[in-house]
Structures are given as C-alpha cells and as structure tokens.
C-alpha cells in the first residue's frame, strides 16, 4: 500500500475495547486498537512523547510486532479547528522502523 504519510513509533499495546450499549439501544465498542508511542519535535527543537490510540482493522499484522518500533501508513482528517484524527487505512501493515 502506498501512502504519503507514515507513522513511526513503538507498538506498546494491542487491545480490544469493551462492547456496550448506549441509551438508545445502539451497540458500540468492540474494536481492536493499538497504542503507539512516538515523539514529536516541537518548534523550539525539544521532543515531546505522544501516546496515540488507533483503531486497527488487521490486528494480526500488528500483534506480532508488539514491543517493536514500527512504521506504517496513516491517513489524517481534520475534526475541527486544531484537532487532527489519525487512522490506519484498511490493508495497511506495519514494517520494522527503517525498512522504508
């Protein structure tokens, strides 16, 4: 899969969110998620660590890389002023960092 944007970080955790039902009786939850720890360089040159949770469609592709630093394609959407949502496109798989 080709992507213009790649995310690199340490894959800390793979988990499934619990299922629940809202007040309208609609079910939600039950998605597989990953937690990636990466760093962002700030305008002043300092680094800030960020933990990002992402919904993952192909959990098996990520589980085998738990604890490793990986790179994978991401998509980005603007949710509002100053808010950005990252997502893993369907079919995207991680590779060991530096493999690109």
DAGIRA-V108783 format. One record per backbone hydrogen bond with DSSP energy under -0.5 kcal/mol. NH is the residue of the N-H (numbers start at 1). CO is the residue of the C=O. Records with the same first field share a line. If there is no record, write none. Layout:
# DAGIRA-V108783
NH: CO / CO
This chain:
# DAGIRA-V108783
7: 72
9: 70
10: 37
11: 68
12: 10 / 35
13: 35
15: 33
17: 31
20: 28
22: 26
25: 22
28: 20
33: 15
34: 54
35: 13
36: 52
37: 10
38: 36 / 50
40: 48
42: 40 / 46
45: 42
48: 40
50: 38
52: 36 / 50
54: 34
56: 32
59: 57
61: 58
62: 58 / 59
63: 59
64: 60
65: 62
66: 63
67: 11
68: 65
70: 9 / 68
71: 95
72: 7
74: 5
75: 87
77: 85
79: 77 / 83
80: 83
83: 80
85: 77
87: 75
88: 55
89: 87
92: 89
95: 71
97: 69
99: 96
